[in-house]
């Protein structure tokens, strides 16, 4: 793997690992799945394929951030705008 792509992949892995701490099914579950996904593609050498996989990882980051934002929004809405509290 070329150096610039290697650093991108490592940064992606670290960012996903950080985001996985708050995963609804647990950090351990997320960490195992993340490791499996990265190990599945560890022998990839084609730079275009690696870039495609990094783009997919960036998409997963956006999805996780949206999931966490939605969970926080629902919690706040439930806390402050619950109609059953009246």
MDTraj code that builds the backbone (N, CA, C; nanometers):
import mdtraj as md
import numpy as np

residues = "UNK UNK UNK UNK UNK UNK UNK UNK UNK UNK UNK UNK UNK UNK UNK UNK UNK UNK UNK UNK UNK UNK UNK UNK UNK UNK UNK UNK UNK UNK UNK UNK UNK UNK UNK UNK UNK UNK UNK UNK UNK UNK UNK UNK UNK UNK UNK UNK UNK UNK UNK UNK UNK UNK UNK UNK UNK UNK UNK UNK UNK UNK UNK UNK UNK UNK UNK UNK UNK UNK UNK UNK UNK UNK UNK UNK UNK UNK UNK UNK UNK UNK UNK UNK UNK UNK".split()
xyz = np.array([
    [0.0860, -0.1172, 0.0000],
    [0.0000, 0.0000, 0.0000],
    [0.0906, 0.1234, 0.0000],
    [0.0575, 0.2204, -0.0806],
    [0.1362, 0.3427, -0.0894],
    [0.1230, 0.4237, 0.0402],
    [0.2258, 0.5012, 0.0712],
    [0.2276, 0.5773, 0.1968],
    [0.1092, 0.6714, 0.2156],
    [0.0735, 0.7543, 0.1163],
    [-0.0408, 0.8437, 0.1405],
    [-0.1712, 0.7665, 0.1657],
    [-0.1900, 0.6587, 0.0923],
    [-0.3114, 0.5791, 0.1127],
    [-0.3072, 0.5070, 0.2465],
    [-0.1910, 0.4633, 0.2857],
    [-0.1773, 0.3944, 0.4144],
    [-0.2173, 0.4881, 0.5283],
    [-0.1707, 0.6106, 0.5229],
    [-0.2050, 0.7054, 0.6295],
    [-0.3547, 0.7377, 0.6282],
    [-0.4139, 0.7435, 0.5083],
    [-0.5597, 0.7663, 0.4994],
    [-0.6366, 0.6515, 0.5632],
    [-0.5938, 0.5292, 0.5339],
    [-0.6626, 0.4117, 0.5870],
    [-0.6487, 0.4062, 0.7388],
    [-0.5313, 0.4352, 0.7893],
    [-0.5103, 0.4334, 0.9345],
    [-0.5930, 0.5424, 1.0022],
    [-0.5973, 0.6606, 0.9421],
    [-0.6780, 0.7694, 0.9985],
    [-0.8266, 0.7325, 0.9978],
    [-0.8712, 0.6689, 0.8902],
    [-1.0105, 0.6247, 0.8805],
    [-1.0416, 0.5238, 0.9903],
    [-0.9525, 0.4275, 1.0096],
    [-0.9723, 0.3252, 1.1121],
    [-0.9809, 0.3885, 1.2507],
    [-0.8905, 0.4818, 1.2800],
    [-0.8907, 0.5470, 1.4112],
    [-1.0180, 0.6284, 1.4324],
    [-1.0634, 0.6972, 1.3285],
    [-1.1852, 0.7778, 1.3402],
    [-1.3061, 0.6878, 1.3635],
    [-1.3146, 0.5788, 1.2886],
    [-1.4259, 0.4858, 1.3079],
    [-1.4197, 0.4214, 1.4463],
    [-1.3005, 0.3885, 1.4911],
    [-1.2849, 0.3298, 1.6239],
    [-1.3326, 0.4272, 1.7310],
    [-1.3013, 0.5544, 1.7131],
    [-1.3463, 0.6577, 1.8065],
    [-1.4987, 0.6686, 1.8052],
    [-1.5578, 0.6697, 1.6870],
    [-1.7038, 0.6810, 1.6768],
    [-1.7743, 0.5567, 1.7311],
    [-1.7079, 0.4441, 1.7260],
    [-1.7677, 0.3191, 1.7707],
    [-1.7893, 0.3109, 1.9205],
    [-1.7308, 0.4017, 1.9957],
    [-1.7478, 0.3992, 2.1417],
    [-1.8930, 0.4155, 2.1820],
    [-1.9710, 0.4894, 2.1045],
    [-2.1108, 0.5162, 2.1392],
    [-2.2092, 0.4322, 2.0587],
    [-2.1619, 0.3276, 1.9929],
    [-2.2496, 0.2474, 1.9080],
    [-2.3583, 0.1804, 1.9921],
    [-2.4826, 0.1817, 1.9442],
    [-2.5941, 0.1271, 2.0241],
    [-2.5769, -0.0183, 2.0677],
    [-2.5156, -0.1022, 1.9861],
    [-2.4988, -0.2432, 2.0237],
    [-2.3739, -0.2663, 2.1078],
    [-2.3012, -0.1617, 2.1354],
    [-2.1839, -0.1731, 2.2213],
    [-2.0538, -0.1528, 2.1458],
    [-1.9558, -0.1023, 2.2162],
    [-1.8261, -0.0729, 2.1555],
    [-1.7539, -0.2007, 2.1146],
    [-1.7682, -0.3066, 2.1924],
    [-1.7006, -0.4319, 2.1598],
    [-1.7542, -0.4898, 2.0304],
    [-1.8854, -0.4886, 2.0134],
    [-1.9473, -0.5371, 1.8903],
    [-1.8970, -0.4571, 1.7705],
    [-1.8947, -0.3261, 1.7844],
    [-1.8510, -0.2393, 1.6750],
    [-1.7039, -0.2632, 1.6418],
    [-1.6228, -0.2757, 1.7441],
    [-1.4794, -0.2948, 1.7241],
    [-1.4511, -0.4254, 1.6500],
    [-1.5216, -0.5312, 1.6854],
    [-1.5038, -0.6598, 1.6168],
    [-1.5442, -0.6513, 1.4707],
    [-1.6569, -0.5874, 1.4441],
    [-1.7029, -0.5730, 1.3053],
    [-1.6071, -0.4860, 1.2243],
    [-1.5578, -0.3791, 1.2865],
    [-1.4643, -0.2887, 1.2201],
    [-1.3354, -0.3619, 1.1850],
    [-1.2836, -0.4361, 1.2797],
    [-1.1590, -0.5110, 1.2549],
    [-1.1795, -0.6124, 1.1435],
    [-1.2918, -0.6814, 1.1452],
    [-1.3211, -0.7800, 1.0410],
    [-1.3284, -0.7134, 0.9027],
    [-1.3931, -0.5982, 0.8955],
    [-1.4063, -0.5279, 0.7668],
    [-1.2706, -0.4833, 0.7136],
    [-1.1850, -0.4344, 0.8015],
    [-1.0532, -0.3896, 0.7565],
    [-0.9632, -0.5079, 0.7221],
    [-0.9717, -0.6152, 0.7991],
    [-0.8883, -0.7325, 0.7718],
    [-0.9296, -0.8020, 0.6422],
    [-1.0568, -0.7928, 0.6084],
    [-1.1055, -0.8542, 0.4850],
    [-1.0382, -0.7922, 0.3625],
    [-1.0039, -0.6651, 0.3712],
    [-0.9458, -0.5937, 0.2578],
    [-0.7985, -0.5584, 0.2786],
    [-0.7323, -0.6261, 0.3715],
    [-0.5940, -0.5903, 0.4046],
    [-0.4952, -0.6165, 0.2912],
    [-0.5253, -0.7086, 0.2023],
    [-0.4320, -0.7427, 0.0948],
    [-0.4578, -0.6645, -0.0334],
    [-0.5485, -0.5701, -0.0288],
    [-0.5807, -0.4895, -0.1469],
    [-0.4618, -0.3988, -0.1809],
    [-0.4204, -0.3993, -0.3083],
    [-0.3062, -0.3178, -0.3506],
    [-0.3422, -0.2167, -0.4580],
    [-0.4566, -0.2326, -0.5206],
    [-0.4976, -0.1404, -0.6260],
    [-0.5366, -0.0056, -0.5640],
    [-0.4661, 0.1029, -0.5999],
    [-0.4949, 0.2343, -0.5390],
    [-0.6386, 0.2819, -0.5604],
    [-0.6948, 0.2548, -0.6772],
    [-0.8336, 0.2969, -0.7033],
    [-0.9316, 0.2216, -0.6151],
    [-0.9093, 0.0933, -0.5975],
    [-0.9956, 0.0128, -0.5108],
    [-0.9838, 0.0607, -0.3659],
    [-0.8628, 0.0944, -0.3239],
    [-0.8419, 0.1443, -0.1877],
    [-0.9138, 0.2771, -0.1691],
    [-0.9060, 0.3641, -0.2680],
    [-0.9763, 0.4929, -0.2594],
    [-1.1272, 0.4714, -0.2497],
    [-1.1781, 0.3742, -0.3262],
    [-1.3205, 0.3415, -0.3203],
    [-1.3594, 0.2932, -0.1810],
    [-1.2756, 0.2097, -0.1228],
    [-1.3035, 0.1592, 0.0121],
    [-1.2962, 0.2710, 0.1158],
    [-1.2037, 0.3649, 0.0982],
    [-1.1940, 0.4784, 0.1899],
    [-1.3181, 0.5662, 0.1767],
    [-1.3668, 0.5839, 0.0552],
    [-1.4905, 0.6613, 0.0351],
    [-1.6078, 0.5930, 0.1040],
    [-1.6127, 0.4612, 0.0979],
    [-1.7186, 0.3874, 0.1667],
    [-1.7069, 0.4077, 0.3174],
    [-1.5841, 0.4091, 0.3670],
    [-1.5613, 0.4347, 0.5087],
    [-1.6065, 0.5739, 0.5491],
    [-1.5811, 0.6727, 0.4635],
    [-1.6271, 0.8088, 0.4914],
    [-1.7795, 0.8149, 0.4959],
    [-1.8443, 0.7378, 0.4083],
    [-1.9900, 0.7306, 0.4090],
    [-2.0394, 0.6704, 0.5410],
    [-1.9717, 0.5668, 0.5879],
    [-2.0097, 0.5038, 0.7147],
    [-1.9941, 0.6032, 0.8291],
    [-1.8899, 0.6852, 0.8244],
    [-1.8701, 0.7880, 0.9267],
    [-1.9890, 0.8839, 0.9282],
    [-2.0319, 0.9282, 0.8110],
    [-2.1456, 1.0196, 0.8028],
    [-2.2728, 0.9543, 0.8560],
    [-2.2917, 0.8277, 0.8246],
    [-2.4098, 0.7560, 0.8728],
    [-2.4073, 0.7421, 1.0252],
    [-2.2917, 0.7109, 1.0805],
    [-2.2808, 0.6994, 1.2262],
    [-2.3072, 0.8329, 1.2944],
    [-2.2516, 0.9388, 1.2387],
    [-2.2750, 1.0715, 1.2962],
    [-2.4224, 1.1081, 1.2903],
    [-2.4892, 1.0730, 1.1814],
    [-2.6332, 1.0992, 1.1698],
    [-2.7106, 1.0168, 1.2720],
    [-2.6711, 0.8924, 1.2904],
    [-2.7353, 0.8055, 1.3887],
    [-2.7225, 0.8638, 1.5293],
    [-2.6029, 0.9094, 1.5643],
    [-2.5810, 0.9653, 1.6972],
    [-2.6564, 1.0958, 1.7151],
    [-2.6573, 1.1790, 1.6113],
    [-2.7295, 1.3057, 1.6188],
    [-2.8784, 1.2809, 1.6385],
    [-2.9331, 1.1851, 1.5644],
    [-3.0745, 1.1524, 1.5758],
    [-3.1067, 1.0999, 1.7151],
    [-3.0206, 1.0176, 1.7695],
    [-3.0432, 0.9642, 1.9039],
    [-3.0428, 1.0771, 2.0071],
    [-2.9486, 1.1694, 1.9940],
    [-2.9438, 1.2828, 2.0867],
    [-3.0658, 1.3723, 2.0701],
    [-3.1081, 1.3938, 1.9458],
    [-3.2267, 1.4759, 1.9191],
    [-3.3502, 1.4127, 1.9822],
    [-3.3653, 1.2833, 1.9658],
    [-3.4823, 1.2158, 2.0222],
    [-3.4813, 1.2218, 2.1747],
    [-3.3649, 1.2085, 2.2334],
    [-3.3542, 1.2169, 2.3789],
    [-3.3933, 1.3553, 2.4279],
    [-3.3418, 1.4577, 2.3623],
    [-3.3740, 1.5945, 2.4025],
    [-3.5221, 1.6244, 2.3809],
    [-3.5751, 1.5782, 2.2698],
    [-3.7171, 1.6010, 2.2420],
    [-3.8028, 1.5315, 2.3473],
    [-3.7671, 1.4101, 2.3806],
    [-3.8420, 1.3358, 2.4810],
    [-3.8305, 1.4031, 2.6179],
    [-3.7138, 1.4553, 2.6467],
    [-3.6910, 1.5177, 2.7769],
    [-3.7682, 1.6481, 2.7944],
    [-3.7732, 1.7284, 2.6886],
    [-3.8314, 1.8624, 2.7032],
    [-3.9689, 1.8794, 2.6401],
    [-4.0063, 1.7913, 2.5479],
    [-4.1337, 1.8105, 2.4782],
    [-4.2247, 1.6894, 2.4881],
    [-4.2141, 1.6175, 2.5939],
    [-4.2974, 1.5003, 2.6117],
    [-4.4375, 1.5440, 2.6510],
    [-4.5379, 1.5100, 2.5697],
    [-4.6749, 1.5502, 2.5983],
    [-4.7363, 1.4721, 2.7149],
    [-4.6786, 1.3599, 2.7499],
    [-4.7349, 1.2791, 2.8579],
    [-4.7012, 1.3361, 2.9954],
    [-4.6145, 1.4362, 3.0025],
    [-4.5765, 1.4947, 3.1315],
    [-4.6790, 1.5954, 3.1808],
    [-4.7699, 1.6394, 3.0968],
    [-4.8658, 1.7442, 3.1342],
    [-4.9606, 1.7005, 3.2416],
])
top = md.Topology()
chain = top.add_chain()
for i, resn in enumerate(residues, 1):
    res = top.add_residue(resn, chain, resSeq=i)
    for name in ("N", "CA", "C"):
        top.add_atom(name, md.element.get_by_symbol(name[0]), res)
traj = md.Trajectory(xyz[None], top)
